[in-house]
Amino acid sequence: MDYVFAPAPPVTVPIAEPATAAVSRRFPVHRIYCVGRNYEAHAREMGHDPDREPPFFFAKPADAVLNVTTGATGEFPYPARSSNVHYEMELVVAIGKGGRDISAALALEHVYGYALGLDMTRRDLQAEAKKLGRPWETAKGFDHSAPLGPIHPVAQAGHIEHGAIWLNVNEVEKQRSDVSQLIWSIPETIAFLSTFFELQPGDLIFTGTPEGVGAVARGDLMTGGIDGLGQFSVRVV
């Protein structure tokens, strides 16, 4: 097949392999889905009623992924056209088996693994879009807006149903909660999302952020973690 220009290389994320692994595998990314306001305290801090309304979703392009390798500090370029960029620490679900209209009872069978993620947000552009009733793409789907740690397969890490989720900025704690505090659990989120889209192997689901979101500036160091998945660090440049 002839192309008018060379196609972009596939977007992939490294797998957190055991030290004894003979090969290093990578997870090819298909789509990135994000759940909005999925912790009660975060819903309140954003000015919304945390009652258990149906979840809502937005998306990021696959090439928004910014890989953060184990033991290294990732670099997040401060985006143009914004002066109020926020961090949102999240548990990310990696889908290994696709499907539509998946039942919550069987949803975890579709999970390949879990990762640490940051949903970086141009909050000023998001607020303006909300006010005008416009889409959020410029606020959520910009370049490098999805810093992501290696994916931990379920076979090694198990399913992440509870455990601390936290984020520090310049060694000062900003976010802390427990994954068990998700308004919509991971199985429920997968089931509901699959009624809108046929999920595919390679899909990533950012499951929501706890309270304590806030702005960062160039030079800031963000360090976050989730029990069972370790931690990662990203510097704003």
N, C-alpha and C positions, 0 to 999 in steps of 0.2 A: 504494500500500500504506500502510495506517495502522499506526503503531507506538504502543505504550503510552507510550513516551518516546523522545526523539531518540536514534538509534543513535550510538555513539561514532565519531569520525572514524577513518579508516584509519591504521594505524601505517606510517610511511614513513621512509626513510633517504635523504639526498641523495646524488647521484652526483657523484664528483670529475670535473667537466667541465674540458676545456681552457679556457684564458683566452679563446680565440676562439669558444667555443660561443655560439650565438644564444639558446638556451633552457637553463633549469636543470631537469633531470629528477629524479625521485625513484623509489626502489625500494620497492614495497609489500611489507610483511613478512607472510608467512603463518604460519610456525612457527619456533621457535628450538630447535635440537637442540644438545647439548653432549656432547663425548667426554670421558670420565673417564680420568685417568692415562695420557696418551699420549706422555709423555717419560720415559725410563728414570730419570733422576736425580730427577724429581718423584715417580715411583712409590716410589722408595726413601725419599725424605724423608717420605712419607706412611705409611711402614711396610709397604710391599707389595713383593713379588717382581716385578721388572720383566720377567720372562719374557713372551714374545709370546703372551699369552692373547688370546682374541677381545675386541674392543673392547666397552665398555658405554656406554650413553647415558643422559642425563637431559634434561629439557626446561625451558625458561623460557617464560612467556607472551609473546606478541608485544609487549604493551604494557610489558614490562620494559625495552625499548630506551630508552636515554638518549642522544639525539643529541649528538655533540660536533663542532661545525662547525670547518672549517679556520681556523686562526689565532685561535680563541677557546679559552677554558678552560671546560670543562664543570663542572657542579656536581653532585656526588653526595651526596644527603642521607643522613647516617648513619642506618641503620635502627633502629627500635625493637626491643625484646626481645632485644637482643644487646649483648655487651661485647667481642666478638672477631671483627671483620669483616676479612676477608682480600682482598687483590688477587690476581688471576690473569690475567696478560697473555696474549692469544691471537690467533692468526691466524683470521680468520672468512671462511668461504666462502659466497658468495651464489649460490643456485641459480637459473638462468634457464630451464631446461627440465626438466620433471618426468619421472617414470618410476618403475617398480618393477623389481626384479631387474636392476639396471643392471650391466653387466660393468665390471670395473676398467679394461679396455682402452679403453672408450668413456666413462668417467665424466667426464673433463675436458670433454667436449662439453656437459655439463649445467651447467657453471659459467659464471655471468655475470660474476663479479668477486670481488674480495677486499677486506677491510677490517681495520682495527685494532679489537680488542675487549678488554673487561675482563669476566671472569666474577667478579663480586663475590659473596662467600660469607660467610654468618653461620657461622663455623667452630664456634662453641660449639653452635649448634643442630644443625649437621650431625653433630658428634660424638655428641650425645645421641640423634639419630635412628638413627645407625649402631648404637649400643649397644643400643637397644630394637628394632632391626629394622624401623624405620618409614620412610616415604617422606621425601625430601629437600626437598619443595616450600618449606617455610618457610625453609630454609637457602639455597636457590638461586633460587627463583622470585619473590622479593619485588620491590616497586616499585623501578624504576631500577637493577636489578641487572645490566643489560647495557649499560654505556656503549659506544658504537659510533661510530667515525669514518665519514666518507663512503666509499662503495663505489667502488673503482677498477675499471672494466670491464677484462676480459681484453684487449679490443682495444687498450687503452692500456698496461696494466701487464704484459701477458703472464701466464703461469702462475707462481705463486710456489712454486718447488720447493726453493729453498735461500735462505739469507740470514739475517743476524742478527735475532733477536727479543730485546727488552730492555725493562726497566722500571726507572726511578729513582723513589725517594720522597724528596722534599725534596733533590733533586740528589745523592742517594746511590744508587749502583747496587745493586739488589736481585735482579734476574733478568737472565740473559743466556744464550742458547743459539743454535742455528741451526735453522731450519725443517726442514732435512734430517734432523734428529734425531728427528722424529716416529716413534714405534713403528709406527703405522699411517699410511701415506701418505694424501694427500688422495684419490686415486682409490680406494684400498682402503676408506677410511672411507665414501665415498659409496656404493660397491658394497654394503658390508655393511649400512649403514643402510637402503638401499632394499629389503633383504629383509624388514625389519620394517614399514616405512611406504612408501606410495606418495609419493615426493617430489613437491613442487609448486613451480612458479615462485613465488619470494618466500620460500622457506625459507632460513634461515641456519644454518650449522653452525660452532659454536665448536670448534676442532680440538684443544684441550688446551693446558696451560700448562707452561713449564719449571720447573726447581727454583728455590727462593728465595722461595716464597710467604710472606706474613707479614701482620701486622695493621697497620691504619691507624687514625688518630684524627682527630677534627675539626680542620681547619686544614691537614692534610697535602696536599701537591701530588704527584700521580702523573703522571709523564711517560713514555710508552712509545712504541716504534716497531718497525717491521719494514723491512728493506731493500726498497726498491721501492715502499713505501707511505707513507713519511714518518713523522711522529710526531704524537701528540696529548697533551693535558694535561687532567687532571681533578682538581679540588680537592674534598676531603671537607668538607662543611658541616653 
